[in-house]
Amino acid sequence: MSQALSDKQRKSIHDLALSARELLTREARELLEGVYGLYADGRLDPPEKLPQVQADPETGETYRRLARFLEDEASAGLGRPEAAEKLAKEAAFTHLNRLVAFKMMEARKLIRGTLDKGADSNGFKFYLADPDHAADLARYERGDADTAYRHFLLWQAGQVAQEVRVLFDPDTLPSRLFPRPRALRALLDMLNQPGLADAWHADETVGWVYQYFNEPELQAAFEKVRTTGTKFEAKDIPSATQLFTPHWIVKFLVQNTLGRLWARMHPDTRLVGADPSTSSGQSLLDYLVPLEGKAPSEPLRPVREITLLDPACGGMHFGLVAFDLFAAMYQEELERAGEPGWPETPSVDNATEIPAAILKHNIFGIDIDLRAVQLSALVLYLKAKHALSKIEGALNPKARIIESNLACADARPLNVARLGAFLREARFTRPIYERLIRALWERLRDVHQLGSLLRLEREIGDLIAQERAQYEKAPLFAGLPGEFEREAAEEEFWDIISTQIIQGLDEFARQQARAGVDQTFFTGEAVKGLRLLDLMLRRYDVVVTNPPYMSRRKMNKKLADLVGDAYPEGKGDFYAAFIQRCLEFAGERGYVGMLTMHSFMFISSYEKLRQEIRRQAAIETMAHFGPALFDVGNPGTLQTTAFVLRKEPDAEARENTLGTYFRL
C-alpha cells in the first residue's frame, strides 16, 4: 500500500508544480503567439501571415484546430482573451501531468525509461530500434534528436491512451502544443531531481501536484474577495474550494464506512487482523473504531455489488485508499467463497481480474473540474496497473484497464443547432428521447456552479413524469394485443427510459471512438453531461468526500440563490449542502463519511440541518479537530470535524445507536 508523502517531499512537489507551471505556461503563450499568431488579447493572424503554418502540414493542422477551438469557446460564451489564456494553462497542465505520470510509471516499472535520461533514455533507444520508427531514427542520426524524442514522447502517450485516453490523447489541441526543446529540457531537469525520487512511488503525488498547480488561482481569488468585497465567480470555484485531505483522515473515513460495511457483512473477516502483505503486519482496518451497542446486520452480497462514490473527488485520494481495501475484500472473498457466511461463487475467477473489476464495479467519482477528473482517471489507472503487475510478478502488456466510472460536472450548454445535429447522429428510435435530452440540457446550464449539488436525477424524473402524463390518452404500445401486455410494456418503458438514453449516447460515443472520429467539443460535452446523469441516478453503499467549503456570503448572487433554493437547511455553506446531498446519494442503509467545517454542529442557522441528519441517519463516529488540521487562511478560522453517518430508516435503531467521539 502507498504511504503518505512526508512534509519534505510535499515541499519538493510544491516547488516543482509552481516552477513547472510558470515555465510551461510561458512556453505555451510564446508558442501560440510566435508560431500560430494567437495573441493574449485573442487576435488570431490569418494563416498566410504565418510561415511555419504554411510550410509544415502538422503545424497547419494544429492551426486549423486552434481556430475551431476559439469558435467553440465563443459559442459557449467565453471571450477570446479568456479562451487564449485557458488554452495556455491547459497545455501547461496537460504536459506537466503527463510527464509526472511517466515518472510514476517509470518508478513502478510499468514502462521503460522515458524521462530519466532524456534523449538517452532506454525506452527511446528501443523506440528508435523499431523498424516502424525508421524515419525518427534517420532524424536522430542526422542530428535532429529533439524532433525524434518529441515524437517518441507522443508515441508513448498514444500507447497509454489506448487504456486511459484522458490526459494522454496525443492528438488533442493542448497535446499538439508541445514544449520546445529548451523548455522540455528544463522541465526534465526539474522532474529528475534526486530529491523527488521517492515521491514518484506515492499514489497521492498527483493529487498534490493538482492542488499546488491551482495554488496561484486560489490565492488570487481569495485576495480579490478579501480586498474588493466581491464574490467568488463560477470560474473560481474549482481552485478556491480545493483542499487536499490528510492521508490518515482519508483512512479513518474509508475504513469506518467501507470497512465497517465489510466487517458487518463478514463478522469473521480476517482484514481486521494483521495484514501479512505489509512489513509491519499492520491491519488493513487499523482505524476501524470499536463501537458500543448492538451492531446492525448487513445482508450478504458479492464484492462487485458494493459501490463507493466521492462526489467531489479532486485527485481521487479517497478512491486510492478505497482501492486497497476493495482489493483485499476481493482477495478474501476469492479465498473463502463457499464457506458459511460467504458467497458460493466469488466475484472474480482469479486475482489478476481484481484491479480491473474495482474500476469497473466499485469506485465512482464526480468533480466540477475536468482536470481533476482527468487526474482521477490517471491515478486509478496507475493504481490498477501497478496492482496487476504485483499480482502477476511482471507487467502483462495484454492486460487492459479501460473502464472507470468518473464524470465531470461541468458540461457546457450546447447551442440549439449543434445539439440538434448531435442528436440526429445519435439516431434515437423515438422522438421522446430527443425531447427529454433537449429539456435536460436546459437544466445543465447551472452545473458549472453547482457541480454534484445539481439534482439531475430529480430533474429527469420530473421530465419523465410530465411526458408520461401526456401519453395517458395515447398509449405508446397501443398495437400490442391484450391490455395486460400493453400495461407491462409501458411500465417497463417508463422504468428504464433514462437508462436507455444514457446507454444510447454511450454507444454513440463508443462508435465514434472506434471509427477514429475525434470527438468535437459538442459531442464531448453532451457525452460528459449524460455520464454525469448516469452517476447521479445511482445510489451508493458508501459516500465519502471532503466537500468544497464556501460560505454563503462569499458566493456570487446566482450561486447563493441556487444553493438556497435547492438546500434551504444547508444554504449557509457549500459543505452543509453537500451533507444533505451525500445523504441523498447514499442507499437506504448506506454510509456517509465526510470531513467538513464544524459549524453545522453548533450554530442556530443549522438547527434544521441537524434535525434532518438525525431524521435520516445514526452518527457512528466523529473526530473533532478544531482549528489545527489545515494551515490555511487565518489561524483558527478553518475548524473541522470528520464523521461517519449510517442511514437508518428505523427510528428506534437510530435513537439507540451509540456513537464514539474523539476530541482532538
N, C-alpha and C positions, 0 to 999 in steps of 0.2 A: 504493500500500500504506500502511496505517496505521502511524504512528510511535508509539514508546513515549512515555508521559507523562513529563514532567520531574519532579524532586523537588518543585518548587514547585507544579506542577499537582496532584500526588498529595496534597500537604498541603491544598490547597484542597478537593479531593474528600473528604478525610478529615474536615475540619471541616464540610463540607456534610452528609455522611452522618450524623454524630453529632448535629448540631443538628436536622436534619430528623427523625431517628428520635425524639428527645426530644419535639419538637413534635407529631408525628403520633401517637405512642403515647399521649401525654397527651390529645390531642384525641379519639382513639378511646375511651379509658376514660371520659372525660366524656360523650361521646355515648351510649355504651352504658348508662351509669347514668342520665343525665338524661332521655333520650328513651325508651329501651327498658326501663329498670328492671332492668338486669343489673348486679349489684354485684360487687366484687372477690372476695367470698367465694363467688360462684357462685349466690347467690339471684336468682331472676327474679320480678319483680312480675307479678301477673295482669294481662291487658290492660285490664280495666275500670278499673284504677287509673291508666292512662296516657292522658292526654287526646289527645296527638298520634297515638298508635296508633289511638284511636277515631275521630279526625276525618279523618285522611289515609289514603286507601287504599294509597298507596305505602309509607308507614311501617308500616301494618298488615301488609302482605305481608312486609316485612323482619322484623317481629317474629315472624311465623309461621316463617320460615326460621331465625331465631335459635334459637327453641325446638327446632326439629328438629336443628339443629347440635349443641346441648347433649346431646340424646338420643343422637345418633350417636356423639359423642365418649365418652359414658358407656359405650355398648355396646362401644367399642374399648378401654375400660379407663382412660380419662382422667378425673380428678376434675373437678368443676365449677369450682373456683377456677383450676385449671391450664387448663381449656378457655377460660375468660373471658380469661385473660392471653394465651393463644395467639392468640385471635381479635383482640385489640387489636394485637398485634405483626404479625399477618398483614395487617391493614388498613393499618397504617403502612407495611409493606414493599411492599404492592401499590401504594399511591398514590405513594410516593416513586419506585419504579422505573418505574411507568407514566409519570410526568411526566418523569423522566430520559430515558426512551425518546422522548417527544415532543420534548424538547430536541435529542436526537441526530438525530431525523428532520427537525426544522427545519433543523439545521445542514447536513444532506445534501440539503435541498430536496425531501424525499420527501412532505412535507405543507406546506400553507400555514401561516403564522404562527399558532401556537395558544397559546403561553405567553409569547412575547417581549414582548407589550404588555398582557397580561392581558385584560380585557374590551374593550380597544381593538385586539386582535389582528386581523390581516387575515382569518384563517380564520373567526373568529367573525362578522365582518361578512358574509362570503359565506354562512355558515350562516343568519343572520337574513334574508338576502335571498331564500332559497329558499322558495317557497310552501308546501312541506311542513312548514316550521317556523314557520308563521304564529302559532301560539299562543305561541311563545317571543318572537317579535317583539313581540306585544302585551304580554307581561310586561315586556320591555325598555323599551318606550315608556311604560309606566305607572310606571317607576322600579324594577322588580324585576329589575335586570340580573344580580344574583347567581344567582338561580334559572335564568335563561336561560343564563348562562355555564356553570353546572354541567351542565345538560342538553347543552350543546354538547360539553363535555369527555367526557361519557359517550357521546355520539353518535360523537365522533372515535375513542374506544376501540372502539366497535362496528364502525367501518369497518376498523380494523386487525385486529380479532378475526376477520374473515372469512378472514384468511390465517394469523394466529398467535394462536390463541384463548387460550392460557395467558397470564396476566397482564393481558390486555385484555378478557376477557369482562365486559361491563358489568353482567351480571345475577348475578354471584356475590355471596355474602354480604359478603366484605370490600369488594367494589366498591360495594355499596349503602351501606356506612358511610362516606359521602363527607365529607371535611373541610368544616366550616362556613366561611362567608366569611372571617372574621378569620384562621383558621388557614391557609386557602388563600392569602390574600394574603401572609401571612408566608412561606409556602413559596415562592411565586413570586418574592418579593424575593431569597431565597437562590439560587434557580436562575438568575436573570437577572443575577447579579453579573458585571461585565465581566471579572473575572479568571478566570472559568470558560469564557469563550467558546471558547478553543482546545480545551479538554478534551472538548467535545461532538463534536469531529471524530475523536477517538481511539477505536478499536474496544475497547480494554481498559478504558475508563472504567466500564462496567457491572460488570466483574469487581472493580474496586477498590471500587465502591460496595457490592457484596455483602460483601467482606471487612470493610470498615470498619463496615457496619451490624451485623455479627456481633461486632464487637470487644468490646462490654461482656460478652456471654456468654462469650467466650473468656477474658477477664481474670478474670471471676468464677469460672469453672470451674477455672482454674489456681490461683487464690488459695485456693479451697476445698480442692483436693487438697494444696497446699503447707502450709496451716496446720492442717488437721484430720487429714491422713493418710488421708482417704477416697479412693475410686477414682472414675474418671470414670463417670458414668451413661450409659445409652444416649442420652438426650436431649442430652448434652454433646458427642457425637462430631462432629456436623457443624461446630459452631463451634470446638471445640478442635483440630480437625485441618485447618482451612482455612488455607492458606498460598499467597499469590499468587506465581506463578513469574516471575522477571525475564524480560523480553521476549527478551533476547539468548540466554538459555538455551533458551527455547522454540524459537527459530530453530535453534540448534545441534542440538537433538534431532530436530526435524521434518525438517530438511534432511539429516541423516545417517541417517535411516530412509526416509521417503517419497522424499526427493530422491535418495538412494543407489539405491533400487529403480529409479527412473526412469532414472537415468544408466546403470545396468547393463542395463536393458531397451533403452535407446536410447543407445549409446555416442556417437552423433553429435548428441545433443541440443544445442540452442543455449541452453538455460537456464543452462548453466554459464558462458556468456559474459556480456557486458553486457546489461542489461535496458533497452531503449530507451524503455520507458514511464516510467522514473524520471528525474528531472532530473540525477541524479548518474551515470546509466548503470550503477548498481550491479547486480551479478549477483543473480539470484534465489536462487542457491545459494552465497552468499559465505561461509557457514560449513561448506561441504562439505569434510571433512578428506581430504587426499591419503593413500591407503593403500598400503602396500607389498605385494608378493607378487601371486600370480595372483588376479584378480577372478573370482568365481563368475558364471556366466551367469544371466540372468533371462529366462524364456520370454516371448515377445511376447503381450501382452493389451491390449484396449482400455481406455481410462482408466476407463470406467464400471464395470469389474470390479475396480478397485483400492479396497480398503477400509481405513479407519483408525478405530481405537477409542481413546477416552480413558475408562477405567473408573472414574475419579474426577474427572469433568470440571470441577467447580466452575463458574466463569464461562466455560468453553469457550475459554480462552486458546490452548491447543494447536490446537483446531479452527479458530480465526480465522487463525492463521498457516498452517495446512494449506490453508485455503480459497484463499489467494492462490496457493499452489503448485499446487493442483489446477486452478485457473482457467488458469494458464499451461500446464499439461500438456494440458488440453482444447484450448486455442488452438493449441498446437504440433501436436497430432495432427490438428486440423482443417486446418491449413495443409499438412501433409506426408503426409496419407493417400495411399496408392498408391505412395509411394517405397519402394525396397528397405529392409527392416527396419522398416516402418511398416504398420499395418493398411490393408487395401484400402478399408474404409469407416470414417469417423470415428464417434465415439460420439454426436455431435450433428450436426444438419444445419446449424446456424449459431450464431454466438457468443451470440445472445440466449438460447439454451437452456442455456448453461453454468451460470449461478448456480443454477437450479432443479435441474439434474442433479447438482450437487455435493451438495446437501442430500438428494436422493433416493437416490443411489447410493453416496456415498463416505465421508461423515463420520458417525460413530456416537458416542454418549456415554451414560454411566451416572453417576448420583451418588446418594448416600444422602439428600440434602436436596432436597425438592421445589422449594424456592425456587431452588436452583442450577440445576435442570433447566429451570425456567421462564425464568430469565435466559439459559441457554444457547440455548434456542429463540429468545429475543428477539435476542441478538447475532448469531446465524446469519441470522435473518430480515433484520436491518438490513444485514448484510454483503451478503447476496444481492440485496436491493433496490437498495442503493447501487451494486453492481457492474453490475446491469442498467441502471440509469439512466445510468451512464457509457458503457456499450456503445451504448445507443440514443441518447444525447445528451440525452434528456429522459425523464422517467418515463412509462411506458406504463401507464395505470390498468387496462388489461385483463389485463396480465401478472400471474399469480398465483404466489406462492411458498407452497405449502400443505403440503409434506411434509418431515418431518425424522425422524431416527432416534435419538430420545432416550428414555431410560427412567429412572424413579425407583426406586431400590432401597429403598423404604420403604413397602411396601404393608401396610396394617393388616389383621390377621386378621378375617374375617367370621364372625358367629355363624351357626350351622348353619341356622337358619330362613331368614335373609336370603340366604345363599349358595344355598340350595335354590330360593328364588324367582327369583333371578337366573339360575340355570341353566335353569329352566323357560322363562323368557323367551327365552333364547338358542336354544332348540329344537334341540339336537343330535340327530342321527338315530340314534345308537347309545348305549346305556347306558354303554358303556366310556368314552366321553368324559367323562361326568359323574363316574364313579368316579375317573378319573385327575386331574381338576381338584380334586375334594374331597381326594384324597390329597396332591396337590401343595400345596394351600393349607395343609395342616398343616405342611409343610416351610418355609413362608414366615414362620412365627412368629419366626424369628431374623433376618430380613432387615434389620430396623431397626438391628441392631447390626453385622452383617457386611457389609451392602451388597454390592458386587461380589464379595466373597470367598465368598459363599454359592454353592455349585456347583449351581445349579438344573438345569443340563443333565445332570449326573450323576444327580441325584435322579429326573428324569423318565425317564432311560434305565433306571434300576433298576426304576422302577414299570412301565414298558412291558414289560421282561423278565419281571416277575412275572405280568403279565396274559397275556403270550404263552404262558407255560408252562401256564397254566390252560386255554388254548384248544387245546392239542395234541390232546386227546381229542375235542373238539367243534369242528371247523374252522368259521371264520367264513363261508366261502363254499362250504359243502357242496352247495349247489344248483347250482353251476356244472358243466357237462358236462366230463369229461376231467380226469385227475389233474394234467396239466401246467398247464392253465388255472387250476385251484384253487390250486396252489402259487404260481404267478406272481401271482395276485390277492392272496393272503395276504402274500407277501413285500413287495409294493408297499404294502399297507395298513400293515404294521408300520413300514416305512421312513418313511412320510410322516405318521404319525398325529399327532406333535407339531406339525408344520406345520399340519395341518388344524384342530387345536384352536385354535391362535393365529389362523388365518385366520377361523374361525367367530366367535370372540369379537370380533375386529377388525371384521368385517362387522356384527355386532350393534351395536357402538358407533357405527358409521357410520350405521346405520339410525336409531338413537335420535337422533343429531345432526340428520339430515335431517328427521326428524319434529318437530324443535323440542323434543324431550324433554330437560329439564335432567337431566344425569347426577346421580343420587343419590350420596351418599357411598359406598354399597356397590358400585354399578356402576362408579364411578370407580376404587375400589381394586382391583376384580377386573381391569379392563382394564389398570391400571397393572402389576399383578403378571404378567399374561401378556405384556405388552410387554417386560418385563424378561427373561422366559424367552426370548422371540424373539431378543433381542440376545445372550443367553448361549449359545444354540445355534449361533451363527455362529462362524467362525474368520476372523481378520483378517490382512491383509498387513502392517499396521503397528499396533503398540500403543504409545502414548506417554502418559505421565502423570507428575505429581508426586503420589504417593500420600499418604494420611494417615500421619503419624508419631505413634505412641503406644506407649511401652514396655509390656511385659507387667506390670510392677509397678504401672502406673497404670490398668490395665484393671480393670473390675469382674470378680468371680469368674466369672460366667456367660460373659462375653466372652472372658476368658482361657482358659476351658475349651474354648469353641467354636473359637477360633483354634488352640489347642494340638492338639485332636483332628484338625482338618482340615489343618493345615500344621505338622507337627512340626519340619520343618527351619527354618521361618521364624517360629516361635512367639514369639520374643523381642521382636518389634515388628510393628506393623501393616505398616510399609513392607516388611519382609522377607517377610511372607506375600504381599504384593502382587507382589513379584518373581516368586514362584512362579506366582501367578495370571496375571500378564501373559504369562508363557511359555506357559501353557495357552491363553490367548486367541489367541495368535499361530498362524498357519498353519504348515504343515510347514517352509517356508523363510522364515517371517515375521520381521520386525524388531521389536525391543523397545527403546524409548528412554525412560529414566527419570531423574528427579532424586530421590535418596534420601539418607538419612544414610549415612555412610561405614563404620559399624561392621561391616557384614557382610563387609568385605574382610579384617578382621584378627582378630577375637576367636574363641576356640576354640569357643564355642557355635554359631557359624555355619559350622563346618567342613563339615558335611553339606550345608548350603545352597550353599556354594561348589562342592562336588562335583556337586551337582545342576545348577547353572548350567553347569558345564564339560561335563557329560554331554549336555546338550541344545543348547548354543549356543557360538558363537565370539564373543569380545569384539573388536569392531571399533575402537571408540574410547572414550576416557574423559577427562573433565576433572575433576580432583580439586581441590576448592575449599578444603578445610579449614574453619576456623571463621568466615570473614569474609563469607559470602554473605548471611546473613539477620541483621538487627539485632533479634532477638527472644530472649526467655529470658535466662539468664545468659550473659555473653560467653564464647564459646569452647565452649559445650556443644552447639550445633547445627552439627555438622561434616558437610559434604555432598559428594556427587560426582554427576556426570551421566555416563551411559554408554549405549552402544548395543550391543545383542546381536543376532546373527543366528542364528536357529535353523538348525541344520545336522545332518541325520541321518547324514552321512558322517563317521565318527570321524577318518579321516585328514585330511579337509578342515578339521575343527575344530582339530586339533592343529597344522596348518600355517598357520593364519591368523595374520598378524602385526598386532597391534593398535597403534594410535597413541595415546599417552598424554600428557596435559598436566598438569604440576604447577603449580597456580595458588594 
